[in-house]
Amino acid sequence: MNLDSFIESEELNDKEARQVKEYIESLKKSKEKQGNEECPYWKRGCNNQLCPMLKDNSKYIWYSDEDPCNNPEYKDNIVAINQKKLKKKNAPGYFTYNMLNRNFIIKRGIEGIDPDVPDSVESRGQKAIDKLYRDREEAWLNSHPEISNKQIEKNRNLAMKGSEALKRYKEGKK
């Protein structure tokens, strides 16, 4: 889903759509100013705003319809891994570096942050809009807790048991 189809699906009025587009464009322009000349993929036209090679990704956002990092040097980077998983799920909304830089469960139906700003907040100015986005990010982080390595191992073992049980069941039916 690209930005225009997201705006259309959210049925934003012209003013809201313009504000969302301006915000996204300002983030993209700040990315252009800080392009990573060292990355061979950047030189080939990579448009990933959350480049693992950049030192400060806190200003940037990423949508699942954008390309994830394809640099093989970063194939094990948690941000690149999560970008690829979210792209497969076609998750609506945007994701910040803080959201992507952690272990959390990514499953069907996951959503990022809604970029829409209500008129009541917009009328109060940019500080109110920034606070709204910070609050939304904090709420998202709270509703998608980071999972520990112990929990990952527990989930993996549970899946293996289920797989083995299914295999035994199918063998018993033959």
Secondary structure, DSSP 8 states (H G I E B T S, - for coil): --HHHHHHHTT--HHHHHHHHHHHHHHHHHHHHT--TT-HHHHTT---SS-TTSS--TT-EEETTS-----GGGTT-HHHHHHHHHHHHT--SEEEHHHHSS-----TT---B-----HHHHTT-HHHHHHHHHHHHHHHHHHS----HHHHHHHHHHHHHHHHHHHHHHHHH-
